[in-house]
């Protein structure tokens, strides 16, 4: 009982601390008259906006529109709505919002990796006393961007993991529950998700590796000309895979006309193996020596 009471007190204290931290965070973000936790000047604060137009949580997130997007078809065609259709809509809308964030991240990463590679030049590295010729690009990639690139790519990976976990929520709806309203959704299909196709193209999925939907090219499911145009434009862009490959191809130390890394590496390994062989030959094999003594004529 004491342990249970102690656990309850600890849990209550943790909840109180969490609640206080949440209130502090909300106050820092949305408080009036100061720059909030961004540290910006009052010129950009809510005090410079007329009272009726001040930024509030609801209008900042456009919740009036966002929360009004769940229109159940069973409310229109059935005497009584199907309860699980609401979950179905919410889940897929959440997917599309996360798809939008993934596209936003990928579109910010690709320019950081997009640079031109020119013929390698030769320069003297200031670290060495003796001049050492090493290759360099006439337009080097800014390697300081790598933190942003990896950070945003990690974010994309975490979003994809979250999307996978969302399936478990959808699985609380049984197949029979789904069939109660599935007939009203035809011919709608997840294959018609424009953003999902854009993500595939931006990552580098090749057309020849695609499985045709209904024995047709994946573009055929889209009837909106603007959607087709976006897909076609995404197919023309350099993909993330191509940009990463190009970044790897310009990695210093791989150019044969400058500092040939692989040749130096092979030479070092060969010297190491030769030294090991020489050491082995110098060591005395006592078993062999004893056998030689015993079998040699006296």
N, C-alpha and C positions, 0 to 999 in steps of 0.2 A: 504494500500500500504506500509506504514511504517513497519507494522508487517511482511508483506511478505518479504520486503527487509531485515529486521532484521533476519528473519528465514533463508533467503538465505545466509547472511553473516555468521551466526552461523554455518550453514551446511558446507559452504566453509572452515571456520576455523577448523571445526571438521575433514573434509577430509584432510586438510593440516597437521593437527596434526597426524592423522592416517598414512598418507603417510610417514611423517618423522619418526614415530615410527617403521614403517615397514622397512624403509631403515636402521635404527639403528640396528634393530633385525637381518636383513640379514647380515649387516656388522659384528656384533658380532659373528654370527655363522660361516660365511664363510671367514672372513678376514684372509689374509696371515700373517705369521710370528708370530702370537700369538696363544695362546690356545683357543681363542674365549671365549664364555661365560662359557665354562666348567671349566676354571681355570686350565687347565692342562699345563704341561711344553711344551717348544718348541720342545722337542724330538718327540712329536706326532703331530706336526703341519705340514702344507703343505710345509713349507720351507725345510723340510728334504727329500722331494720327488722331483725327477727330474721334470723340468718345464713341459715337455710333458705329465707327468703322474699326475699332480696336480689335486686334487679333486675339481670337479665343480658340480654345481647343477644337470645338466643333466646326467652326467655319474654316480654320486652318486645314483640317483634314477633309473638308467637304463631306462631312458625315451625312448631311441631309440627302445628298445624291448617292453616296456610297451605300447607305443602308436602305435605300429605296430601289435597289437594283434586283431584288429577289422577287421575281414575278413567277408564281407557280402556275404552270399550265393546267394542273388538275383543278385549280380554283375556277378556271374558265370553262372547263369541259366536264367536270364531275359535280355531282351534288355535294360531295364532301371532298375536301382536299386530301391528298396523300401526304401523311406526316413526313416521311423520309425524303420527299422531293426537296424540301428546304435544305436538308443536310447536303444533298447532292449538288445543289446550286452553290451553296456557300463553299464547299470543298473545291469545286472547279473554278470559282471566281478567285479563291485564294491562290490556286495554281497559276492563274493568269497574271495576278499581281506579282507573284514571285518571278514568273517568266520575264515580266517587264523589268524587274530589278536586275536579273541576270543579263539581259540585253544591255541595260544601262552600264553595268560593270564591264562587259566585254567591249562595248564601244569606247569606253574610256581607256582600256588596256591596249587595244590595237594600235592607236597612234603612238603610244610610248615605245612600242616594239617596231614601228614602221620607220626604217631609215635605209638610205642607199648605201650599198657596198661598192667601193671602188678598188682599183688595183692596189695592192699593198705597197707602201712606201718604206723607206728605211730611215730610221732616226737613231740618235745616240741616247741611250738611257742615262740620265744624270746620276743614277745611283752608283754606276760602275766607274772605277777610275780608268780602266781601259775601255776604249770605244767598243760597244757591243751593238751589232746590227740586229734590230728586232722589227717585225712587221707592224705597221699601224695603218688604220683606215683613214682616208682623207676626210671622212665624216664618221667619227666614232659615235657609237651609241652612248647616251648618258647613263652610265651604270648606276647612278644614284636613283634612277627611277625603278630599280629592281625591287626596292622595298614596297613601293606602291603597287607594282605589278603582282608580286607574290601575295601581298595582303588582300588585294581585291580578288585574286584567283582563289585564295583560301575562303573568302566570303562566298564565292560562287559554289565551291565544293560543299560548304555547310548548308547553303540553300538547297542544293540538290539532295543532301541527306535528309533535310527537313521535309522536302516534298515526298520522299520515299516513306517517311514515317507517317505522313498524312494518310496514306493508304489504309493504315490500321484503323483510323477513325472511320473511313468510308466502309470498312469491312464490318462495322457494327450494324450496317444495313444488310439484311439477308438477301439472297437472290430473289426470293419470293416478294420481298418488299420492293425491290427494284422493278420487278415485272409489273407491279401495280401501276406504274406510270411510264415505263419504258416505251410502250406503244405510242404515247403521245409525243415522243421526242423525235421520231423518225422524220426526215433522214439525217438529223443532226448526229455528229460523231466527233470524238476526240481527234480523229485524223484531220479535222478541219481547223485545228488550232494554228493560226497564222504564226503566233509568237514562237511556238515550239519548232516550227519549220525554220524560222529565222535563226533560232539558237543553233539548230543543227548545221545550217549553212555557215554561220559565223565561226563555229568550232572547226568545221572542215569535213563534214560528212559528204562523201562523193556521190554523184548521181548514180554511177554504175554499181554502187553498193546498196542502193535503196531497194526495198521490196515494194513492188507496185501495189497500190491500193485499188482493189476492184479491177486488176489488170490494166490500170491506167497510171500515167505519170502523176506524181503527188500534187502537181499544180492543178490538175483537172478538177479537184474537189472545191476549188475556190472560184466563185462566180464574180466576186467584186474585182473590177479592173485595178483599183488601187492596191488591193492585196496581192494580186498577181505581179504588179509592178514592183512592189517591195521585195517579193521573193526573187524576181529576176535580178534586181539590183544587188541583193545579198549574195547571189551566185557569182557576181562579177567581182566582188570585193576580195581582197587578200584575206584568207582565213587565219584564225589563230594558229592552227597547225603550221601553215606556211611561214608565218612570221617567226614562230619559235624555231623552226628548222633553219631559217635564214640567220637567226641570231646565233644558233649553234655553229653554223658554217663559218661565221666570221670570228669565232673564238680564237684569240691570239695563241700562237704556238702551233697552228696547223698548216701554215704556209710553207711550202718547200723552198721558196726563194729567200726566205729570211731565216729566222731561228726555227730549225726543223725539230720540233719537239720529239716526234716519234723516233727519228734517227738517234738523237741524244739518249733517249730512253733505252733503246735497244743496246747502245754501246755500254751504258751503265750496267744493264742486266748481264751482258756478255762478260764484262770485267768481273762482276760478282761471281758468276758461274765458274769462270776460269780460276779465280782465287780459291773457290771451294774445292775445285778439282786438284789444284796444286797442294792445298792443305791435306787433302785426303791421301795423296800420294806420299806425303812426308810421314804420315802416321805409320807406326809399325804394327803389322798384323801378327800378333804373337802366336795365334793358332797356325798360321801359315809358316811362321819361322820355326816353330816346334816340329811341324811335319817335315820341313826341309832338313832339319838337323837329324831327325830320326831315320830318314830314308837315305841320307847321303852316305857314301862309302867312307869308312874310317881309314 
